[in-house]
Amino acid sequence: MRKASEISRVYPLVQDMITKYVEQDVPLTILLLQQAFYKENFEADSKIQRETIYGCIVRGRNNVIKLWDMYLQGQTFHSDLAYVQNYEDKECEDEIKTQDFNEFYNEFQRGKFGKDTTIILRNLGDFPSVAILFRRKIEEYSKAGTNFLTANYGRKSVWKIPSFWKWNIREFNLYRRTLDILRTQLDRGRTTKVLLPSGIPIPRVLEYETVVRAALEDGTAWECPHCRARNLSQNQNCVICGTSRT
């Protein structure tokens, strides 16, 4: 508990320091950050100091992953992706010429992604654009004081912001999660005008999931006076029966 509270206390300060180093393209190590942060109180052998700095790095990375997931699920992602795909052909071409993409593609060809290989192959054309957006958002988050760092291996690990491809070589779970969200978003965009066999538009069906989210909210959801379904506070009409809130 004490370590967690200490990380919370120093987290914004450490992240701000990391952002400044990133902007200067300084190779980062735990020792460098530890020394720069603790200054005259620096103790090279202090386990507490090392774990605090490391904890700030991990918390920052986890926070960025959450922000990235939220971005993928929002409407801004749709417009940003469309813009890159329609107006930044050169940037997309440059992306697949990078060494990081080549490494990712080699891992892909070796079967690293197992049963998901076919799905990845089918969607691979979208991912140079996603990689560009990933880089831009990570830079944006860094400037706002939340950094996404990974390290190479070994005792003298160097920490830096990875490319989309490098991170996915290291942590396939991000790629899988991004792939799932992207596929859902693209499929939803392509099918918004299609009716289900019941005759109900897909967007209408997707609204039904808000009932589940509303059931998890405390004090902000409202109960439909007609069908008793719970609705999110921002819904003025029941998503199930359409009855007005008031």
Secondary structure by P-SEA (a helix, b strand, c coil): caaaaaaaaaaaaaaaaaaaaaaacccccaaaaaaaacccccccccaaaaaaaaaaaaaaaaaaaaaaaaaaacaaaaaaaaaaacccaaaaaaaaacaaaaaaaaaaaacccccaaaaaaaaccccaaaaaaaaaaaaaaaaacbbbbbbccccccccccccaaaaaaacaaaaaaaaaaaaaaaaaaacccccccccccaaaaaacaaaaaaaacccccccccccccccccccccccccccccc
